[in-house]
């Protein structure tokens, strides 16, 4: 469950709270008279292709066939 903070407490401690959000990656709900009005969350850093597929490197096998060839015959067998 995300943390909540009132607008007045956020205003008094904004820089410290923003640094905490950046470090933790967690979102914060800002309230006004105990009613949620805003969500503050860090922007996720975009990962490049190498970072994105790193967990799968060496775990997949590429078959020696033309990946552009039609697969209609394969689907017919499954009917």
C-alpha positions as CSV (number, residue, x, y, z in Angstrom):
1,X,0.0,0.0,0.0
2,X,1.4,3.4,-1.0
3,X,2.3,5.9,1.7
4,X,0.2,9.0,2.1
5,X,1.1,12.5,3.2
6,X,-0.9,15.8,3.6
7,X,-0.2,18.7,1.3
8,X,1.1,20.8,4.2
9,X,3.6,18.1,5.3
10,X,4.7,17.6,1.7
11,X,5.3,21.4,1.3
12,X,7.4,21.6,4.5
13,X,9.5,18.5,3.5
14,X,9.3,18.4,-0.3
15,X,13.0,18.0,-1.2
16,X,13.6,15.3,1.4
17,X,10.5,13.4,0.4
18,X,11.3,13.7,-3.4
19,X,14.7,12.2,-2.7
20,X,13.2,9.3,-0.8
21,X,10.8,8.6,-3.6
22,X,13.6,8.6,-6.1
23,X,15.7,6.2,-4.0
24,X,12.8,3.8,-3.1
25,X,10.9,3.9,-6.4
26,X,7.7,3.9,-4.4
27,X,4.7,6.2,-5.1
28,X,3.3,8.6,-2.6
29,X,-0.4,9.7,-2.4
30,X,-0.9,13.4,-1.4
31,X,-4.1,14.2,0.5
32,X,-6.1,17.3,1.1
33,X,-8.3,17.1,4.2
34,X,-7.8,13.3,4.2
35,X,-9.0,13.0,0.6
36,X,-6.4,11.7,-2.0
37,X,-5.8,14.3,-4.6
38,X,-2.3,13.6,-6.2
39,X,0.0,10.7,-6.8
40,X,3.7,11.4,-6.9
41,X,5.9,8.6,-8.4
42,X,9.3,8.4,-10.0
43,X,9.6,8.1,-13.8
44,X,10.9,4.7,-14.8
45,X,14.2,4.8,-16.6
46,X,14.0,3.5,-20.1
47,X,16.2,0.4,-20.6
48,X,18.1,-0.3,-23.8
49,X,17.7,-3.7,-25.7
50,X,20.7,-5.2,-24.0
51,X,19.4,-4.5,-20.5
52,X,15.9,-5.6,-21.4
53,X,16.9,-9.0,-22.8
54,X,19.9,-9.7,-20.5
55,X,18.0,-12.3,-18.3
56,X,17.3,-14.4,-21.4
57,X,20.8,-14.3,-22.9
58,X,22.1,-17.8,-23.4
59,X,18.7,-19.4,-22.5
60,X,17.1,-19.4,-26.0
61,X,17.9,-21.4,-29.1
62,X,17.4,-20.2,-32.6
63,X,16.4,-22.9,-34.9
64,X,18.0,-23.1,-38.4
65,X,14.9,-22.3,-40.4
66,X,13.6,-19.2,-42.2
67,X,11.8,-17.1,-39.7
68,X,9.9,-15.4,-42.6
69,X,8.4,-18.6,-44.0
70,X,4.7,-19.1,-43.6
71,X,3.4,-21.2,-40.7
72,X,0.0,-22.1,-42.1
73,X,0.9,-25.8,-42.4
74,X,1.9,-25.8,-38.7
75,X,-1.5,-24.3,-37.7
76,X,-3.4,-26.8,-39.9
77,X,-2.0,-29.7,-37.9
78,X,-3.3,-28.1,-34.6
79,X,-6.9,-28.0,-35.9
